[in-house]
Structures are given as structure tokens and as C-alpha cells.
Amino acid sequence: MLFDLAPKRSKRDFYNYEKELEQLYKLYLSSRVVAVVGCRRIGKTSLILTFLSEWKAPHIFVDCRRISFSSYGASFRSFAEEFSRALNEFLSGLRGRAGKLLDYLRSVKGVEIDFAVGRALLRWGKRDRSDIASLLEKLDTFAREEGFRVALVFDELQELRAINIDFAKLLAYIYDHLHSTVAIVSGSQVGLLYDTLKIEDPASPMYGRAVAELRIPRLPREKAVEFLEKGFAEVGVEVSRDIIEKAVDALDGVVGWLVYFGWSYVHGVKDLGEVLDTAARQEAEELKRFLARSRNERRYREILKAVAQGRSRWSEIKRAVELAEGVEVDDKNFSELLKKLVKAGFIEKTGEEYIVPDPITARAILKHL
């Protein structure tokens, strides 16, 4: 259903992005590395999962957020456990062919095979750590012999920057040698995603290799209104056009927030301000996790507050930060922090002006940060 909070997996529930689905299918057939990008809660995961389901594309889907939230933190151990889960899900869909792939994988260093239950386990210890490149090579050979392309999906790849894996080198290896594998990566923090890929670094193995980009836009206003109208009609709830338009004005075409508003309204939360504030508190927690990883937490907060309050030019933002801190701020340091916030997707630069693109993020900064 349209107001289901879980990521979508069917065209029936995935609203308005038919063109992007078709484009992703074409890139799956023709490209080696595909980047699906867009702001938070715009529907990147739903787009990928719906494509994989509707086109029945063989895939290994790694949710990098699960890795970063692991009790072991963002580590090779948590990566190995999540990759094992995704690989075993893939194996379970092969049915009679799973034994053949397991037989291929048994020779890969650091991969433990249990033929009795049809499962594989990636080891993570220093001495017997899994050889990911060799594993992918065997998987690619299997896909070629079976006559299909396998999609290797890293959803929110930038979450793995702290792991001691050179993903640029790994993706370059896939690009050059694994012709039955297509890597699909996604990211809300678009700048950090491309930093992880290192496609602009001349020293990087990914430099000069084409990464096909699929960018998901916000819904136009009329489509956002239509989305809410259809969602409420689907569950038989009557809502005035005025309430719907106010919600769209506040949420600015971000599908995930529109879904959250619809779900909340259907479940008894009729006050738009209350819905917005609950969403803002959720967003504030994500901001706080980002800030907690930095030595410049206080200065980041002041930059975010200045931009959310409407100070849009470099000099205006810097002046506001200096007033808040009571000290002069070094130009280079300030510019670097501003650039990192842009890369993280919390603010955007348009021409010479900076804005907080997501109204919920702006509310989170002003009320809960």
C-alpha cells in the first residue's frame, strides 16, 4: 500500500517513478557500475527493490545501514555477517542450482560451506578473513554459466567508509573483470558516496571508469498532492484538500515524509504540526549521529543553525558562527566544514547560496539540535 512505511517492492505500491524503473533496468543490462542517488527518504531503496522484484533480477542486496548499526560497529566482522546473510538469501532463491554455486565457493579462502543446509559463511578473523574478490569471481563465473547477470547491491554504501575495505578497488575489479556482474550502489549522502568511489581521484582505480548515475527527483507539487489523495482513498479515509495541500507545502515532495504523514494521519495523528515534529525528532537523531563522529561537533551545529535560519551566503554563515562562538574562525577550516556538510547532504549549494533542502531537516536543526 502507498502508506506502508516499509520499502516498496512492487510497481503497484511504488508511485510515479516508472521512468526511473525503466532506466535502472536498462543500466542493469548495459552498465558495470550504477549509482542511484537522491536526498534522504526519496525512495532509493524502494526503487532498487522494486526493480529487482519486478524484473526478477538475480541479486545480492547488502544493506550497509545494518552494518553501521551492528553491535560490532562498522567493521569487517559486521560486513562479513551482513554479506553472508545477503548471499544466503540469494542461495535460497537458486533452489536446485544452489549446490553448484556452493561447490564453487568451497575453494574461496575464508568461506565456510554447509552443504547440509545450503549456506555459506564468510569468516572475519585476521588469519582466515574472507577473500571478497575471489568470492565475487566465483559468483560471476556461476552467473555466466547459468546465463544471467547478477546485481551486487550496496545500499547506502557511504556508511562503510570506516571499514578497512578499498571499495574503489573492489568496484574497479568488478568493472574490469566480472562481465556477468553489475554493481549497484546507492547513497543519500551523495558527496560522501562519490568520495567512497573515488572517481575523481587520479590515484584511484575507479578514476576514468564510467559510473552510470540515476538521480531520483522530488515529486512535483501536483504529483505529491495526487499521491496523498490516492493513499487516503486506498484506505478509505476522507481528508480535505486543504490539509493535503498544507502537508505537501511542508514536506516538499519527499516521498518518505509524505508516506509518514499519510500513515500517521490514518493511525490517528491528525495534527500536521505534531507529525512534522515527530519526523523532525527522528531526523535530529540522524544528525546527532553524524555530528558525534566529528571533532568539530559544536561548529557544525552553528553552521547548520545559521543556514536553517536563512543565512545563505558564505560570509553571512561565517559571521553567524563567529558571533555564536565569540572567536574569529579560520576561512579554510570554515570552508572545509561547510563542504563536508554539503557532501553529507544536510545542506545544498545553489550558485553562491546555501540552503537546507529538506524541510524536516531544517525543523530538526531549529527545534531539536
DRENSE-732849 format. One line per 3 residues: number of its first residue (from 1); their letters; for each residue x, y, z of C-alpha. Coordinates in Angstrom, 3 decimals. Example, Ala and Ser with C-alpha at 12.3 -4.5 7.8 and 13.67 -1.06 7.14 Angstrom:
BEGIN
1	as	12.300 -4.500 7.800 ~ 13.670 -1.060 7.140
// end
This chain:
BEGIN
1	mlf	0.000 0.000 0.000 ~ 1.118 3.569 -0.662 ~ 1.286 4.479 3.038
4	dla	3.227 1.363 4.071 ~ 6.347 2.549 5.926 ~ 8.455 -0.374 4.687
7	pkr	10.440 -0.018 1.433 ~ 8.300 -0.838 -1.593 ~ 8.853 -3.960 -3.665
10	skr	6.148 -3.767 -6.350 ~ 5.074 -1.313 -9.036 ~ 1.580 -1.317 -7.561
13	dfy	2.841 0.362 -4.396 ~ 5.688 2.386 -5.925 ~ 4.231 5.676 -7.066
16	nye	5.231 7.800 -10.088 ~ 8.764 6.577 -10.801 ~ 8.089 4.292 -13.784
19	kel	10.637 6.171 -15.909 ~ 13.368 5.666 -13.292 ~ 12.497 1.956 -13.009
22	eql	12.857 1.506 -16.764 ~ 16.106 3.456 -16.706 ~ 17.513 1.270 -13.925
25	ykl	16.622 -1.846 -15.920 ~ 18.475 -0.517 -18.968 ~ 21.514 0.364 -16.840
28	yls	21.433 -3.107 -15.267 ~ 21.724 -4.588 -18.755 ~ 24.327 -2.185 -20.138
31	srv	26.488 -0.769 -17.322 ~ 29.150 -2.088 -14.980 ~ 28.686 0.271 -12.009
34	vav	25.434 2.168 -11.357 ~ 24.964 4.867 -8.706 ~ 21.388 5.537 -7.535
37	vgc	21.398 8.892 -5.772 ~ 18.929 11.310 -4.211 ~ 18.087 13.007 -0.936
40	rri	17.082 11.123 2.180 ~ 13.739 9.318 2.092 ~ 13.246 9.978 -1.608
43	gkt	12.791 6.258 -2.346 ~ 16.181 4.943 -3.495 ~ 15.855 1.639 -1.637
46	sli	12.267 1.224 -2.848 ~ 13.343 1.909 -6.436 ~ 16.079 -0.715 -6.301
49	ltf	13.970 -3.349 -4.523 ~ 11.019 -2.783 -6.870 ~ 13.273 -3.146 -9.908
52	lse	14.828 -6.343 -8.542 ~ 11.397 -7.786 -7.765 ~ 9.527 -6.736 -10.922
55	wka	12.292 -7.794 -13.313 ~ 13.214 -10.844 -11.201 ~ 16.866 -9.799 -11.395
58	phi	19.205 -12.198 -9.563 ~ 20.846 -10.160 -6.814 ~ 22.801 -9.932 -3.591
61	fvd	21.431 -6.988 -1.619 ~ 23.704 -5.618 1.118 ~ 22.057 -3.072 3.431
64	crr	25.029 -1.010 4.596 ~ 22.988 0.684 7.317 ~ 22.566 -2.690 9.038
67	isf	26.352 -2.922 9.065 ~ 26.880 0.545 10.528 ~ 24.245 -0.133 13.230
70	ssy	25.736 -3.515 14.162 ~ 26.768 -4.096 17.769 ~ 30.295 -4.519 16.358
73	gas	30.138 -1.130 14.661 ~ 31.205 -0.565 11.065 ~ 33.810 -3.344 10.936
76	frs	34.841 -6.194 8.676 ~ 33.059 -8.572 11.055 ~ 29.714 -6.781 10.676
79	fae	30.297 -6.546 6.919 ~ 31.031 -10.285 6.697 ~ 27.892 -11.120 8.674
82	efs	25.642 -8.905 6.531 ~ 27.210 -10.152 3.290 ~ 26.714 -13.743 4.475
85	ral	23.038 -13.005 5.146 ~ 22.600 -11.463 1.674 ~ 24.491 -14.300 -0.025
88	nef	22.396 -16.952 1.727 ~ 19.217 -15.175 0.713 ~ 20.475 -15.344 -2.878
91	lsg	21.314 -19.040 -2.472 ~ 17.834 -19.808 -1.135 ~ 16.352 -18.461 -4.364
94	lrg	18.503 -20.718 -6.549 ~ 16.824 -23.919 -5.357 ~ 18.285 -26.788 -7.382
97	rag	21.251 -24.713 -8.562 ~ 22.493 -23.671 -5.110 ~ 24.692 -26.764 -4.738
100	kll	26.667 -25.836 -7.843 ~ 27.445 -22.355 -6.527 ~ 28.335 -23.691 -3.084
103	dyl	30.731 -26.131 -4.729 ~ 32.408 -23.178 -6.493 ~ 32.628 -21.191 -3.250
106	rsv	34.180 -24.004 -1.204 ~ 37.621 -23.182 -2.651 ~ 37.471 -19.492 -1.688
109	kgv	39.665 -18.525 1.247 ~ 37.666 -17.635 4.340 ~ 34.320 -19.019 3.140
112	eid	32.810 -21.843 5.198 ~ 30.263 -24.022 3.371 ~ 27.493 -26.078 4.960
115	fav	26.083 -28.294 2.207 ~ 23.528 -29.851 4.577 ~ 21.578 -26.608 4.932
118	gra	22.809 -24.939 1.746 ~ 24.506 -21.986 3.409 ~ 27.791 -20.083 3.232
121	llr	29.520 -18.143 5.989 ~ 32.182 -15.500 5.485 ~ 34.911 -15.591 8.111
124	wgk	36.155 -12.316 9.525 ~ 39.200 -13.170 11.651 ~ 42.579 -11.716 10.670
127	rdr	44.121 -15.098 9.825 ~ 41.242 -16.574 7.828 ~ 39.480 -13.441 6.572
130	sdi	37.277 -13.987 3.512 ~ 38.700 -13.138 0.092 ~ 35.844 -10.997 -1.258
133	asl	37.313 -10.582 -4.745 ~ 37.708 -14.358 -5.202 ~ 34.177 -14.924 -3.922
136	lek	32.777 -12.447 -6.459 ~ 34.846 -14.069 -9.195 ~ 33.269 -17.469 -8.474
139	ldt	29.828 -15.869 -8.322 ~ 30.427 -14.194 -11.695 ~ 31.542 -17.477 -13.260
142	far	28.407 -19.156 -11.949 ~ 26.173 -16.354 -13.306 ~ 27.834 -16.541 -16.723
145	eeg	27.417 -20.301 -16.954 ~ 23.786 -20.051 -15.841 ~ 23.080 -17.312 -18.379
148	frv	22.163 -14.313 -16.216 ~ 23.597 -11.072 -14.823 ~ 23.799 -10.765 -11.057
151	alv	23.210 -7.396 -9.393 ~ 25.523 -6.762 -6.450 ~ 23.761 -4.021 -4.479
154	fde	25.356 -1.895 -1.759 ~ 22.534 0.260 -0.382 ~ 23.903 3.445 1.291
157	lqe	27.499 2.462 0.504 ~ 28.985 5.563 2.143 ~ 28.109 4.049 5.535
160	lra	31.054 1.666 5.046 ~ 33.801 4.285 4.716 ~ 35.177 3.290 8.132
163	ini	35.673 -0.363 7.124 ~ 39.106 -1.472 6.028 ~ 37.965 -2.422 2.516
166	dfa	39.017 -0.429 -0.532 ~ 35.624 -0.327 -2.253 ~ 37.025 1.740 -5.135
169	kll	39.492 -1.080 -5.856 ~ 36.783 -3.724 -5.443 ~ 34.400 -1.925 -7.825
172	ayi	37.204 -1.367 -10.328 ~ 37.878 -5.113 -10.237 ~ 34.182 -5.806 -10.912
175	ydh	34.233 -3.207 -13.694 ~ 37.254 -4.697 -15.446 ~ 36.893 -8.435 -14.922
178	lhs	33.395 -9.556 -13.884 ~ 31.313 -9.299 -17.012 ~ 28.210 -11.011 -15.632
181	tva	28.075 -8.779 -12.547 ~ 26.727 -5.246 -12.261 ~ 27.406 -3.268 -9.083
184	ivs	24.544 -1.023 -7.978 ~ 25.402 1.432 -5.215 ~ 23.116 3.984 -3.611
187	gsq	23.590 6.942 -1.319 ~ 21.726 9.797 0.300 ~ 24.992 11.491 1.225
190	vgl	25.873 11.904 -2.437 ~ 29.214 13.649 -1.955 ~ 30.349 11.041 0.575
193	lyd	29.217 8.255 -1.760 ~ 31.407 9.612 -4.548 ~ 34.260 10.091 -2.083
196	tlk	33.923 6.380 -1.294 ~ 34.009 5.539 -5.009 ~ 36.972 7.953 -5.532
199	ied	36.003 8.512 -9.149 ~ 37.593 11.981 -9.228 ~ 40.889 10.921 -7.645
202	pas	43.585 10.339 -10.327 ~ 45.277 7.858 -7.986 ~ 42.091 5.798 -7.608
205	pmy	41.497 2.572 -9.576 ~ 37.996 3.910 -10.366 ~ 39.347 7.097 -11.964
208	gra	38.294 7.309 -15.615 ~ 35.802 4.454 -15.375 ~ 32.229 5.351 -16.225
211	vae	29.750 5.252 -13.353 ~ 26.178 5.462 -14.644 ~ 24.166 7.811 -12.415
214	lri	20.435 7.545 -11.801 ~ 19.178 10.510 -9.783 ~ 15.723 10.370 -8.159
217	prl	13.959 13.758 -8.069 ~ 11.407 15.040 -5.592 ~ 7.770 14.722 -6.600
220	pre	6.376 17.821 -8.334 ~ 3.723 19.535 -6.208 ~ 0.757 18.238 -8.226
223	kav	2.111 14.676 -8.056 ~ 2.658 14.950 -4.293 ~ -0.966 16.069 -3.858
226	efl	-2.121 13.195 -6.052 ~ -0.002 10.734 -4.069 ~ -1.671 11.694 -0.782
229	ekg	-5.145 11.675 -2.349 ~ -4.599 8.175 -3.743 ~ -3.103 6.927 -0.495
232	fae	-6.046 8.141 1.578 ~ -8.537 6.787 -0.972 ~ -6.780 3.416 -0.826
235	vgv	-7.535 3.084 2.906 ~ -10.957 4.760 2.720 ~ -10.068 7.850 4.777
238	evs	-11.516 11.203 3.736 ~ -9.150 14.142 4.113 ~ -9.809 17.701 2.972
241	rdi	-7.863 19.138 0.070 ~ -6.709 21.960 2.370 ~ -4.985 19.542 4.792
244	iek	-3.350 17.675 1.918 ~ -2.012 20.868 0.359 ~ -0.654 22.089 3.694
247	avd	1.151 18.768 4.154 ~ 2.643 18.973 0.654 ~ 3.765 22.559 1.268
250	ald	5.504 21.436 4.459 ~ 7.086 18.244 3.071 ~ 8.205 19.457 -0.370
253	gvv	7.756 16.335 -2.499 ~ 9.932 13.980 -0.407 ~ 8.071 10.689 -0.761
256	gwl	9.248 9.182 2.512 ~ 7.911 12.104 4.532 ~ 4.635 12.099 2.571
259	vyf	4.248 8.407 3.397 ~ 4.989 9.125 7.053 ~ 2.378 11.887 7.148
262	gws	-0.256 9.674 5.484 ~ 0.489 6.727 7.775 ~ 0.387 8.954 10.875
265	yvh	-2.896 10.594 9.849 ~ -4.537 7.229 9.155 ~ -3.393 5.995 12.562
268	gvk	-4.983 8.869 14.432 ~ -2.398 11.686 14.451 ~ -4.441 14.421 12.786
271	dlg	-2.314 17.420 13.755 ~ 0.182 18.290 10.995 ~ 2.480 20.091 13.412
274	evl	2.676 17.013 15.630 ~ 3.544 14.807 12.654 ~ 6.218 17.240 11.487
277	dta	7.717 17.471 14.954 ~ 7.871 13.693 15.387 ~ 9.567 13.394 11.997
280	arq	11.969 16.203 12.927 ~ 12.978 14.424 16.144 ~ 13.799 11.305 14.097
283	eae	15.890 13.375 11.699 ~ 17.637 15.100 14.604 ~ 18.871 11.708 15.838
286	elk	20.492 11.067 12.456 ~ 22.112 14.489 12.562 ~ 23.422 13.828 16.065
289	rfl	24.976 10.515 14.962 ~ 26.769 12.349 12.153 ~ 27.969 15.115 14.485
292	ars	29.108 12.686 17.185 ~ 31.697 11.255 14.792 ~ 33.401 14.652 14.394
295	rne	35.806 16.709 16.468 ~ 34.022 19.830 15.179 ~ 30.571 18.993 16.539
298	rry	29.898 22.432 18.038 ~ 30.947 24.324 14.906 ~ 28.910 22.024 12.666
301	rei	25.867 22.768 14.836 ~ 26.351 26.514 14.486 ~ 26.762 26.251 10.702
304	lka	23.609 24.162 10.400 ~ 21.632 26.550 12.585 ~ 22.795 29.589 10.606
307	vaq	21.765 28.026 7.274 ~ 18.431 26.755 8.663 ~ 17.698 30.279 9.920
310	grs	18.054 31.605 6.376 ~ 21.635 32.844 6.233 ~ 22.522 31.650 2.765
313	rws	25.847 33.221 1.752 ~ 29.299 32.091 2.864 ~ 30.076 35.394 4.613
316	eik	26.703 35.502 6.400 ~ 27.061 31.954 7.707 ~ 30.649 32.522 8.839
319	rav	29.702 35.738 10.641 ~ 26.876 33.942 12.463 ~ 29.238 31.164 13.578
322	ela	31.809 33.680 14.828 ~ 29.150 35.551 16.795 ~ 27.908 32.320 18.357
325	egv	31.414 31.151 19.304 ~ 32.854 34.570 20.190 ~ 36.042 33.918 18.216
328	evd	37.325 34.520 14.703 ~ 37.025 31.395 12.528 ~ 39.743 30.440 10.050
331	dkn	38.469 30.745 6.469 ~ 39.958 27.458 5.300 ~ 38.627 25.486 8.269
334	fse	35.180 27.015 7.861 ~ 35.035 26.280 4.122 ~ 36.106 22.681 4.709
337	llk	33.358 22.096 7.282 ~ 30.771 23.696 5.003 ~ 31.904 21.450 2.156
340	klv	31.586 18.347 4.345 ~ 28.015 19.244 5.286 ~ 27.209 19.603 1.582
343	kag	28.785 16.206 0.869 ~ 26.772 14.682 3.696 ~ 23.583 16.031 2.100
346	fie	22.433 18.098 5.067 ~ 22.808 21.336 3.097 ~ 22.964 22.141 -0.609
349	ktg	24.814 24.818 -2.542 ~ 22.997 26.516 -5.410 ~ 25.085 29.165 -7.095
352	eey	26.527 31.223 -4.250 ~ 23.829 30.302 -1.747 ~ 23.465 27.508 0.777
355	ivp	20.144 26.023 1.905 ~ 18.821 23.130 3.975 ~ 16.971 21.257 1.193
358	dpi	14.771 19.066 3.397 ~ 12.141 20.984 5.421 ~ 12.111 18.267 8.076
361	tar	15.881 18.552 8.453 ~ 15.517 22.332 8.813 ~ 12.894 21.823 11.515
364	ail	15.113 19.271 13.256 ~ 18.032 21.703 13.316 ~ 15.997 24.604 14.650
367	khl	13.971 22.719 17.270 ~ 15.924 19.608 18.312 ~ 19.631 20.042 17.596
// end
